[in-house]
């Protein structure tokens, strides 16, 4: 049950993190949109939203794997 809860939480927050990363990058490059609601609709849908979600998941996996390796190397 604890593993399933962790996976559900990760699935939820990774989508939001993908939106946040995309929105932050677009804000730095293009500034903030005057029509925030319409802009959020564009950020939260389409293939780009999926790509940012997958990118965040890959980054999370790399950090977890790298951290596990560093921790196991320190114990030796």
PDB file of N, CA, C and O in Angstrom:
ATOM      1  N   UNK A   1       0.817  -1.182   0.000  1.00  0.00           N
ATOM      2  CA  UNK A   1       0.000   0.000   0.000  1.00  0.00           C
ATOM      3  C   UNK A   1       0.873   1.263   0.000  1.00  0.00           C
ATOM      4  O   UNK A   1       0.534   2.249  -0.654  1.00  0.00           O
ATOM      5  N   UNK A   2       1.994   1.236   0.730  1.00  0.00           N
ATOM      6  CA  UNK A   2       2.860   2.409   0.792  1.00  0.00           C
ATOM      7  C   UNK A   2       3.540   2.687  -0.550  1.00  0.00           C
ATOM      8  O   UNK A   2       3.724   3.844  -0.928  1.00  0.00           O
ATOM      9  N   UNK A   3       3.903   1.648  -1.252  1.00  0.00           N
ATOM     10  CA  UNK A   3       4.527   1.819  -2.569  1.00  0.00           C
ATOM     11  C   UNK A   3       3.511   2.393  -3.549  1.00  0.00           C
ATOM     12  O   UNK A   3       3.833   3.293  -4.324  1.00  0.00           O
ATOM     13  N   UNK A   4       2.296   1.879  -3.516  1.00  0.00           N
ATOM     14  CA  UNK A   4       1.254   2.392  -4.418  1.00  0.00           C
ATOM     15  C   UNK A   4       0.957   3.860  -4.117  1.00  0.00           C
ATOM     16  O   UNK A   4       0.777   4.657  -5.038  1.00  0.00           O
ATOM     17  N   UNK A   5       0.904   4.220  -2.844  1.00  0.00           N
ATOM     18  CA  UNK A   5       0.666   5.618  -2.473  1.00  0.00           C
ATOM     19  C   UNK A   5       1.797   6.507  -2.970  1.00  0.00           C
ATOM     20  O   UNK A   5       1.549   7.602  -3.474  1.00  0.00           O
ATOM     21  N   UNK A   6       3.030   6.047  -2.834  1.00  0.00           N
ATOM     22  CA  UNK A   6       4.182   6.813  -3.323  1.00  0.00           C
ATOM     23  C   UNK A   6       4.141   7.017  -4.829  1.00  0.00           C
ATOM     24  O   UNK A   6       4.451   8.104  -5.318  1.00  0.00           O
ATOM     25  N   UNK A   7       3.765   5.987  -5.562  1.00  0.00           N
ATOM     26  CA  UNK A   7       3.667   6.095  -7.018  1.00  0.00           C
ATOM     27  C   UNK A   7       2.556   7.049  -7.443  1.00  0.00           C
ATOM     28  O   UNK A   7       2.711   7.803  -8.404  1.00  0.00           O
ATOM     29  N   UNK A   8       1.443   7.014  -6.728  1.00  0.00           N
ATOM     30  CA  UNK A   8       0.349   7.930  -7.062  1.00  0.00           C
ATOM     31  C   UNK A   8       0.740   9.379  -6.784  1.00  0.00           C
ATOM     32  O   UNK A   8       0.416  10.275  -7.563  1.00  0.00           O
ATOM     33  N   UNK A   9       1.434   9.603  -5.680  1.00  0.00           N
ATOM     34  CA  UNK A   9       1.890  10.956  -5.355  1.00  0.00           C
ATOM     35  C   UNK A   9       2.901  11.431  -6.393  1.00  0.00           C
ATOM     36  O   UNK A   9       2.832  12.572  -6.849  1.00  0.00           O
ATOM     37  N   UNK A  10       3.843  10.559  -6.769  1.00  0.00           N
ATOM     38  CA  UNK A  10       4.840  10.919  -7.775  1.00  0.00           C
ATOM     39  C   UNK A  10       4.180  11.247  -9.111  1.00  0.00           C
ATOM     40  O   UNK A  10       4.570  12.208  -9.774  1.00  0.00           O
ATOM     41  N   UNK A  11       3.196  10.466  -9.507  1.00  0.00           N
ATOM     42  CA  UNK A  11       2.503  10.717 -10.775  1.00  0.00           C
ATOM     43  C   UNK A  11       1.829  12.084 -10.757  1.00  0.00           C
ATOM     44  O   UNK A  11       1.874  12.813 -11.748  1.00  0.00           O
ATOM     45  N   UNK A  12       1.212  12.428  -9.647  1.00  0.00           N
ATOM     46  CA  UNK A  12       0.513  13.708  -9.532  1.00  0.00           C
ATOM     47  C   UNK A  12       1.494  14.875  -9.552  1.00  0.00           C
ATOM     48  O   UNK A  12       1.332  15.817 -10.328  1.00  0.00           O
ATOM     49  N   UNK A  13       2.498  14.809  -8.706  1.00  0.00           N
ATOM     50  CA  UNK A  13       3.424  15.928  -8.594  1.00  0.00           C
ATOM     51  C   UNK A  13       4.350  16.064  -9.794  1.00  0.00           C
ATOM     52  O   UNK A  13       4.797  17.171 -10.095  1.00  0.00           O
ATOM     53  N   UNK A  14       4.646  14.979 -10.481  1.00  0.00           N
ATOM     54  CA  UNK A  14       5.525  15.088 -11.639  1.00  0.00           C
ATOM     55  C   UNK A  14       4.839  15.819 -12.792  1.00  0.00           C
ATOM     56  O   UNK A  14       5.502  16.521 -13.556  1.00  0.00           O
ATOM     57  N   UNK A  15       3.538  15.665 -12.925  1.00  0.00           N
ATOM     58  CA  UNK A  15       2.800  16.416 -13.942  1.00  0.00           C
ATOM     59  C   UNK A  15       2.849  17.908 -13.615  1.00  0.00           C
ATOM     60  O   UNK A  15       3.118  18.734 -14.488  1.00  0.00           O
ATOM     61  N   UNK A  16       2.591  18.243 -12.363  1.00  0.00           N
ATOM     62  CA  UNK A  16       2.629  19.647 -11.942  1.00  0.00           C
ATOM     63  C   UNK A  16       4.038  20.215 -12.082  1.00  0.00           C
ATOM     64  O   UNK A  16       4.201  21.367 -12.484  1.00  0.00           O
ATOM     65  N   UNK A  17       5.053  19.427 -11.759  1.00  0.00           N
ATOM     66  CA  UNK A  17       6.430  19.882 -11.908  1.00  0.00           C
ATOM     67  C   UNK A  17       6.772  20.124 -13.375  1.00  0.00           C
ATOM     68  O   UNK A  17       7.483  21.078 -13.689  1.00  0.00           O
ATOM     69  N   UNK A  18       6.280  19.280 -14.276  1.00  0.00           N
ATOM     70  CA  UNK A  18       6.482  19.504 -15.705  1.00  0.00           C
ATOM     71  C   UNK A  18       5.867  20.815 -16.156  1.00  0.00           C
ATOM     72  O   UNK A  18       6.480  21.562 -16.917  1.00  0.00           O
ATOM     73  N   UNK A  19       4.652  21.100 -15.688  1.00  0.00           N
ATOM     74  CA  UNK A  19       4.014  22.386 -16.007  1.00  0.00           C
ATOM     75  C   UNK A  19       4.839  23.537 -15.481  1.00  0.00           C
ATOM     76  O   UNK A  19       5.043  24.536 -16.171  1.00  0.00           O
ATOM     77  N   UNK A  20       5.315  23.392 -14.247  1.00  0.00           N
ATOM     78  CA  UNK A  20       6.073  24.473 -13.599  1.00  0.00           C
ATOM     79  C   UNK A  20       7.367  24.759 -14.341  1.00  0.00           C
ATOM     80  O   UNK A  20       7.716  25.919 -14.558  1.00  0.00           O
ATOM     81  N   UNK A  21       8.076  23.716 -14.730  1.00  0.00           N
ATOM     82  CA  UNK A  21       9.335  23.903 -15.463  1.00  0.00           C
ATOM     83  C   UNK A  21       9.065  24.582 -16.805  1.00  0.00           C
ATOM     84  O   UNK A  21       9.768  25.518 -17.187  1.00  0.00           O
ATOM     85  N   UNK A  22       8.055  24.110 -17.510  1.00  0.00           N
ATOM     86  CA  UNK A  22       7.725  24.713 -18.811  1.00  0.00           C
ATOM     87  C   UNK A  22       7.325  26.175 -18.646  1.00  0.00           C
ATOM     88  O   UNK A  22       7.777  27.033 -19.405  1.00  0.00           O
ATOM     89  N   UNK A  23       6.487  26.460 -17.665  1.00  0.00           N
ATOM     90  CA  UNK A  23       6.020  27.830 -17.436  1.00  0.00           C
ATOM     91  C   UNK A  23       7.183  28.733 -17.055  1.00  0.00           C
ATOM     92  O   UNK A  23       7.254  29.872 -17.516  1.00  0.00           O
ATOM     93  N   UNK A  24       8.100  28.240 -16.216  1.00  0.00           N
ATOM     94  CA  UNK A  24       9.256  29.040 -15.802  1.00  0.00           C
ATOM     95  C   UNK A  24      10.174  29.338 -16.986  1.00  0.00           C
ATOM     96  O   UNK A  24      10.646  30.464 -17.139  1.00  0.00           O
ATOM     97  N   UNK A  25      10.426  28.343 -17.815  1.00  0.00           N
ATOM     98  CA  UNK A  25      11.283  28.556 -18.991  1.00  0.00           C
ATOM     99  C   UNK A  25      10.644  29.562 -19.939  1.00  0.00           C
ATOM    100  O   UNK A  25      11.319  30.462 -20.438  1.00  0.00           O
ATOM    101  N   UNK A  26       9.347  29.415 -20.188  1.00  0.00           N
ATOM    102  CA  UNK A  26       8.663  30.355 -21.078  1.00  0.00           C
ATOM    103  C   UNK A  26       8.622  31.758 -20.486  1.00  0.00           C
ATOM    104  O   UNK A  26       8.719  32.740 -21.222  1.00  0.00           O
ATOM    105  N   UNK A  27       8.480  31.865 -19.169  1.00  0.00           N
ATOM    106  CA  UNK A  27       8.460  33.182 -18.522  1.00  0.00           C
ATOM    107  C   UNK A  27       9.806  33.871 -18.654  1.00  0.00           C
ATOM    108  O   UNK A  27       9.862  35.083 -18.866  1.00  0.00           O
ATOM    109  N   UNK A  28      10.892  33.116 -18.531  1.00  0.00           N
ATOM    110  CA  UNK A  28      12.231  33.699 -18.667  1.00  0.00           C
ATOM    111  C   UNK A  28      12.485  34.120 -20.111  1.00  0.00           C
ATOM    112  O   UNK A  28      13.029  35.195 -20.362  1.00  0.00           O
ATOM    113  N   UNK A  29      12.090  33.273 -21.057  1.00  0.00           N
ATOM    114  CA  UNK A  29      12.379  33.562 -22.458  1.00  0.00           C
ATOM    115  C   UNK A  29      11.445  34.590 -23.082  1.00  0.00           C
ATOM    116  O   UNK A  29      11.881  35.417 -23.883  1.00  0.00           O
ATOM    117  N   UNK A  30      10.149  34.546 -22.719  1.00  0.00           N
ATOM    118  CA  UNK A  30       9.163  35.382 -23.393  1.00  0.00           C
ATOM    119  C   UNK A  30       8.407  36.330 -22.470  1.00  0.00           C
ATOM    120  O   UNK A  30       7.623  37.149 -22.949  1.00  0.00           O
ATOM    121  N   UNK A  31       8.618  36.241 -21.183  1.00  0.00           N
ATOM    122  CA  UNK A  31       7.853  37.047 -20.235  1.00  0.00           C
ATOM    123  C   UNK A  31       6.528  36.389 -19.914  1.00  0.00           C
ATOM    124  O   UNK A  31       6.207  35.320 -20.434  1.00  0.00           O
ATOM    125  N   UNK A  32       5.766  37.035 -19.056  1.00  0.00           N
ATOM    126  CA  UNK A  32       4.476  36.489 -18.641  1.00  0.00           C
ATOM    127  C   UNK A  32       3.379  36.907 -19.610  1.00  0.00           C
ATOM    128  O   UNK A  32       3.383  38.021 -20.133  1.00  0.00           O
ATOM    129  N   UNK A  33       2.456  36.009 -19.836  1.00  0.00           N
ATOM    130  CA  UNK A  33       1.351  36.257 -20.748  1.00  0.00           C
ATOM    131  C   UNK A  33       0.288  37.117 -20.065  1.00  0.00           C
ATOM    132  O   UNK A  33       0.050  36.984 -18.864  1.00  0.00           O
ATOM    133  N   UNK A  34      -0.339  37.989 -20.829  1.00  0.00           N
ATOM    134  CA  UNK A  34      -1.416  38.814 -20.285  1.00  0.00           C
ATOM    135  C   UNK A  34      -2.667  37.973 -20.030  1.00  0.00           C
ATOM    136  O   UNK A  34      -3.434  38.270 -19.113  1.00  0.00           O
ATOM    137  N   UNK A  35      -2.877  36.942 -20.821  1.00  0.00           N
ATOM    138  CA  UNK A  35      -4.026  36.053 -20.657  1.00  0.00           C
ATOM    139  C   UNK A  35      -3.554  34.771 -19.963  1.00  0.00           C
ATOM    140  O   UNK A  35      -3.267  33.764 -20.610  1.00  0.00           O
ATOM    141  N   UNK A  36      -3.483  34.836 -18.634  1.00  0.00           N
ATOM    142  CA  UNK A  36      -2.906  33.731 -17.862  1.00  0.00           C
ATOM    143  C   UNK A  36      -3.695  32.435 -18.014  1.00  0.00           C
ATOM    144  O   UNK A  36      -3.099  31.364 -18.122  1.00  0.00           O
ATOM    145  N   UNK A  37      -5.010  32.512 -18.023  1.00  0.00           N
ATOM    146  CA  UNK A  37      -5.832  31.309 -18.144  1.00  0.00           C
ATOM    147  C   UNK A  37      -5.633  30.594 -19.467  1.00  0.00           C
ATOM    148  O   UNK A  37      -5.505  29.371 -19.506  1.00  0.00           O
ATOM    149  N   UNK A  38      -5.608  31.343 -20.530  1.00  0.00           N
ATOM    150  CA  UNK A  38      -5.382  30.744 -21.850  1.00  0.00           C
ATOM    151  C   UNK A  38      -3.976  30.167 -21.957  1.00  0.00           C
ATOM    152  O   UNK A  38      -3.766  29.109 -22.550  1.00  0.00           O
ATOM    153  N   UNK A  39      -3.027  30.876 -21.375  1.00  0.00           N
ATOM    154  CA  UNK A  39      -1.642  30.395 -21.417  1.00  0.00           C
ATOM    155  C   UNK A  39      -1.504  29.096 -20.627  1.00  0.00           C
ATOM    156  O   UNK A  39      -0.805  28.181 -21.063  1.00  0.00           O
ATOM    157  N   UNK A  40      -2.164  29.005 -19.469  1.00  0.00           N
ATOM    158  CA  UNK A  40      -2.109  27.762 -18.702  1.00  0.00           C
ATOM    159  C   UNK A  40      -2.714  26.616 -19.493  1.00  0.00           C
ATOM    160  O   UNK A  40      -2.195  25.500 -19.452  1.00  0.00           O
ATOM    161  N   UNK A  41      -3.791  26.865 -20.206  1.00  0.00           N
ATOM    162  CA  UNK A  41      -4.385  25.830 -21.045  1.00  0.00           C
ATOM    163  C   UNK A  41      -3.413  25.311 -22.087  1.00  0.00           C
ATOM    164  O   UNK A  41      -3.378  24.115 -22.379  1.00  0.00           O
ATOM    165  N   UNK A  42      -2.625  26.215 -22.645  1.00  0.00           N
ATOM    166  CA  UNK A  42      -1.617  25.802 -23.634  1.00  0.00           C
ATOM    167  C   UNK A  42      -0.472  25.047 -22.970  1.00  0.00           C
ATOM    168  O   UNK A  42       0.051  24.084 -23.532  1.00  0.00           O
ATOM    169  N   UNK A  43      -0.084  25.484 -21.772  1.00  0.00           N
ATOM    170  CA  UNK A  43       1.023  24.836 -21.058  1.00  0.00           C
ATOM    171  C   UNK A  43       0.625  23.435 -20.597  1.00  0.00           C
ATOM    172  O   UNK A  43       1.447  22.520 -20.619  1.00  0.00           O
ATOM    173  N   UNK A  44      -0.616  23.264 -20.185  1.00  0.00           N
ATOM    174  CA  UNK A  44      -1.054  22.015 -19.570  1.00  0.00           C
ATOM    175  C   UNK A  44      -1.585  20.986 -20.562  1.00  0.00           C
ATOM    176  O   UNK A  44      -2.046  19.925 -20.140  1.00  0.00           O
ATOM    177  N   UNK A  45      -1.539  21.258 -21.855  1.00  0.00           N
ATOM    178  CA  UNK A  45      -2.074  20.292 -22.810  1.00  0.00           C
ATOM    179  C   UNK A  45      -1.119  20.118 -23.976  1.00  0.00           C
ATOM    180  O   UNK A  45      -0.228  20.936 -24.205  1.00  0.00           O
ATOM    181  N   UNK A  46      -1.323  19.053 -24.692  1.00  0.00           N
ATOM    182  CA  UNK A  46      -0.548  18.798 -25.898  1.00  0.00           C
ATOM    183  C   UNK A  46       0.699  17.961 -25.657  1.00  0.00           C
ATOM    184  O   UNK A  46       0.991  17.537 -24.539  1.00  0.00           O
ATOM    185  N   UNK A  47       1.413  17.744 -26.735  1.00  0.00           N
ATOM    186  CA  UNK A  47       2.611  16.910 -26.692  1.00  0.00           C
ATOM    187  C   UNK A  47       3.736  17.549 -25.884  1.00  0.00           C
ATOM    188  O   UNK A  47       4.529  16.843 -25.261  1.00  0.00           O
ATOM    189  N   UNK A  48       3.811  18.870 -25.890  1.00  0.00           N
ATOM    190  CA  UNK A  48       4.855  19.540 -25.106  1.00  0.00           C
ATOM    191  C   UNK A  48       4.679  19.281 -23.619  1.00  0.00           C
ATOM    192  O   UNK A  48       5.666  19.098 -22.907  1.00  0.00           O
ATOM    193  N   UNK A  49       3.440  19.264 -23.136  1.00  0.00           N
ATOM    194  CA  UNK A  49       3.184  18.985 -21.720  1.00  0.00           C
ATOM    195  C   UNK A  49       3.661  17.581 -21.356  1.00  0.00           C
ATOM    196  O   UNK A  49       4.236  17.373 -20.288  1.00  0.00           O
ATOM    197  N   UNK A  50       3.423  16.630 -22.239  1.00  0.00           N
ATOM    198  CA  UNK A  50       3.879  15.255 -22.007  1.00  0.00           C
ATOM    199  C   UNK A  50       5.404  15.200 -22.018  1.00  0.00           C
ATOM    200  O   UNK A  50       6.005  14.502 -21.201  1.00  0.00           O
ATOM    201  N   UNK A  51       6.027  15.927 -22.930  1.00  0.00           N
ATOM    202  CA  UNK A  51       7.486  15.934 -23.014  1.00  0.00           C
ATOM    203  C   UNK A  51       8.118  16.512 -21.745  1.00  0.00           C
ATOM    204  O   UNK A  51       9.115  15.980 -21.255  1.00  0.00           O
ATOM    205  N   UNK A  52       7.553  17.586 -21.213  1.00  0.00           N
ATOM    206  CA  UNK A  52       8.085  18.155 -19.976  1.00  0.00           C
ATOM    207  C   UNK A  52       7.864  17.211 -18.799  1.00  0.00           C
ATOM    208  O   UNK A  52       8.715  17.124 -17.914  1.00  0.00           O
ATOM    209  N   UNK A  53       6.751  16.513 -18.774  1.00  0.00           N
ATOM    210  CA  UNK A  53       6.488  15.522 -17.733  1.00  0.00           C
ATOM    211  C   UNK A  53       7.527  14.406 -17.794  1.00  0.00           C
ATOM    212  O   UNK A  53       8.095  14.024 -16.770  1.00  0.00           O
ATOM    213  N   UNK A  54       7.773  13.888 -18.986  1.00  0.00           N
ATOM    214  CA  UNK A  54       8.755  12.822 -19.159  1.00  0.00           C
ATOM    215  C   UNK A  54      10.152  13.326 -18.805  1.00  0.00           C
ATOM    216  O   UNK A  54      10.932  12.610 -18.178  1.00  0.00           O
ATOM    217  N   UNK A  55      10.468  14.555 -19.206  1.00  0.00           N
ATOM    218  CA  UNK A  55      11.766  15.133 -18.857  1.00  0.00           C
ATOM    219  C   UNK A  55      11.953  15.246 -17.356  1.00  0.00           C
ATOM    220  O   UNK A  55      13.029  14.945 -16.839  1.00  0.00           O
ATOM    221  N   UNK A  56      10.917  15.677 -16.650  1.00  0.00           N
ATOM    222  CA  UNK A  56      11.006  15.759 -15.196  1.00  0.00           C
ATOM    223  C   UNK A  56      11.171  14.375 -14.578  1.00  0.00           C
ATOM    224  O   UNK A  56      11.946  14.205 -13.636  1.00  0.00           O
ATOM    225  N   UNK A  57      10.452  13.391 -15.098  1.00  0.00           N
ATOM    226  CA  UNK A  57      10.585  12.033 -14.576  1.00  0.00           C
ATOM    227  C   UNK A  57      11.990  11.492 -14.800  1.00  0.00           C
ATOM    228  O   UNK A  57      12.549  10.842 -13.917  1.00  0.00           O
ATOM    229  N   UNK A  58      12.568  11.752 -15.970  1.00  0.00           N
ATOM    230  CA  UNK A  58      13.939  11.300 -16.228  1.00  0.00           C
ATOM    231  C   UNK A  58      14.932  11.991 -15.293  1.00  0.00           C
ATOM    232  O   UNK A  58      15.853  11.354 -14.782  1.00  0.00           O
ATOM    233  N   UNK A  59      14.748  13.275 -15.073  1.00  0.00           N
ATOM    234  CA  UNK A  59      15.606  14.001 -14.137  1.00  0.00           C
ATOM    235  C   UNK A  59      15.482  13.428 -12.728  1.00  0.00           C
ATOM    236  O   UNK A  59      16.483  13.272 -12.029  1.00  0.00           O
ATOM    237  N   UNK A  60      14.275  13.120 -12.316  1.00  0.00           N
ATOM    238  CA  UNK A  60      14.052  12.523 -10.996  1.00  0.00           C
ATOM    239  C   UNK A  60      14.726  11.161 -10.895  1.00  0.00           C
ATOM    240  O   UNK A  60      15.359  10.855  -9.885  1.00  0.00           O
ATOM    241  N   UNK A  61      14.596  10.350 -11.929  1.00  0.00           N
ATOM    242  CA  UNK A  61      15.227   9.033 -11.935  1.00  0.00           C
ATOM    243  C   UNK A  61      16.741   9.168 -11.851  1.00  0.00           C
ATOM    244  O   UNK A  61      17.384   8.436 -11.099  1.00  0.00           O
ATOM    245  N   UNK A  62      17.320  10.092 -12.610  1.00  0.00           N
ATOM    246  CA  UNK A  62      18.770  10.289 -12.574  1.00  0.00           C
ATOM    247  C   UNK A  62      19.244  10.719 -11.187  1.00  0.00           C
ATOM    248  O   UNK A  62      20.283  10.259 -10.713  1.00  0.00           O
ATOM    249  N   UNK A  63      18.497  11.586 -10.550  1.00  0.00           N
ATOM    250  CA  UNK A  63      18.873  12.044  -9.212  1.00  0.00           C
ATOM    251  C   UNK A  63      18.779  10.907  -8.204  1.00  0.00           C
ATOM    252  O   UNK A  63      19.666  10.755  -7.364  1.00  0.00           O
ATOM    253  N   UNK A  64      17.731  10.117  -8.274  1.00  0.00           N
ATOM    254  CA  UNK A  64      17.563   9.013  -7.331  1.00  0.00           C
ATOM    255  C   UNK A  64      18.651   7.961  -7.543  1.00  0.00           C
ATOM    256  O   UNK A  64      19.258   7.496  -6.578  1.00  0.00           O
ATOM    257  N   UNK A  65      18.896   7.589  -8.782  1.00  0.00           N
ATOM    258  CA  UNK A  65      19.929   6.590  -9.069  1.00  0.00           C
ATOM    259  C   UNK A  65      21.310   7.114  -8.676  1.00  0.00           C
ATOM    260  O   UNK A  65      22.105   6.389  -8.079  1.00  0.00           O
ATOM    261  N   UNK A  66      21.590   8.363  -9.009  1.00  0.00           N
ATOM    262  CA  UNK A  66      22.880   8.950  -8.639  1.00  0.00           C
ATOM    263  C   UNK A  66      23.059   9.046  -7.142  1.00  0.00           C
ATOM    264  O   UNK A  66      24.152   8.812  -6.626  1.00  0.00           O
ATOM    265  N   UNK A  67      21.993   9.387  -6.439  1.00  0.00           N
ATOM    266  CA  UNK A  67      22.056   9.473  -4.990  1.00  0.00           C
ATOM    267  C   UNK A  67      22.244   8.108  -4.353  1.00  0.00           C
ATOM    268  O   UNK A  67      22.958   7.975  -3.360  1.00  0.00           O
ATOM    269  N   UNK A  68      21.604   7.094  -4.920  1.00  0.00           N
ATOM    270  CA  UNK A  68      21.754   5.742  -4.392  1.00  0.00           C
ATOM    271  C   UNK A  68      23.167   5.231  -4.590  1.00  0.00           C
ATOM    272  O   UNK A  68      23.722   4.578  -3.705  1.00  0.00           O
ATOM    273  N   UNK A  69      23.746   5.514  -5.719  1.00  0.00           N
ATOM    274  CA  UNK A  69      25.115   5.093  -5.971  1.00  0.00           C
ATOM    275  C   UNK A  69      26.091   5.812  -5.045  1.00  0.00           C
ATOM    276  O   UNK A  69      27.009   5.188  -4.514  1.00  0.00           O
ATOM    277  N   UNK A  70      25.907   7.095  -4.849  1.00  0.00           N
ATOM    278  CA  UNK A  70      26.794   7.849  -3.974  1.00  0.00           C
ATOM    279  C   UNK A  70      26.683   7.375  -2.541  1.00  0.00           C
ATOM    280  O   UNK A  70      27.690   7.302  -1.837  1.00  0.00           O
ATOM    281  N   UNK A  71      25.500   7.057  -2.103  1.00  0.00           N
ATOM    282  CA  UNK A  71      25.305   6.591  -0.739  1.00  0.00           C
ATOM    283  C   UNK A  71      25.917   5.203  -0.551  1.00  0.00           C
ATOM    284  O   UNK A  71      26.513   4.922   0.489  1.00  0.00           O
ATOM    285  N   UNK A  72      25.772   4.342  -1.549  1.00  0.00           N
ATOM    286  CA  UNK A  72      26.345   3.002  -1.408  1.00  0.00           C
ATOM    287  C   UNK A  72      27.869   3.039  -1.505  1.00  0.00           C
ATOM    288  O   UNK A  72      28.542   2.217  -0.883  1.00  0.00           O
ATOM    289  N   UNK A  73      28.424   3.977  -2.272  1.00  0.00           N
ATOM    290  CA  UNK A  73      29.879   4.109  -2.372  1.00  0.00           C
ATOM    291  C   UNK A  73      30.462   4.650  -1.071  1.00  0.00           C
ATOM    292  O   UNK A  73      31.571   4.282  -0.683  1.00  0.00           O
ATOM    293  N   UNK A  74      29.724   5.511  -0.407  1.00  0.00           N
ATOM    294  CA  UNK A  74      30.218   6.097   0.848  1.00  0.00           C
ATOM    295  C   UNK A  74      30.260   5.067   1.959  1.00  0.00           C
ATOM    296  O   UNK A  74      31.068   5.195   2.879  1.00  0.00           O
ATOM    297  N   UNK A  75      29.421   4.057   1.903  1.00  0.00           N
ATOM    298  CA  UNK A  75      29.392   3.021   2.946  1.00  0.00           C
ATOM    299  C   UNK A  75      30.543   2.052   2.809  1.00  0.00           C
ATOM    300  O   UNK A  75      30.927   1.405   3.783  1.00  0.00           O
ATOM    301  N   UNK A  76      31.092   1.943   1.633  1.00  0.00           N
ATOM    302  CA  UNK A  76      32.158   0.950   1.410  1.00  0.00           C
ATOM    303  C   UNK A  76      33.421   1.425   1.975  1.00  0.00           C
ATOM    304  O   UNK A  76      34.435   0.733   1.889  1.00  0.00           O
TER     305      UNK A  76
END
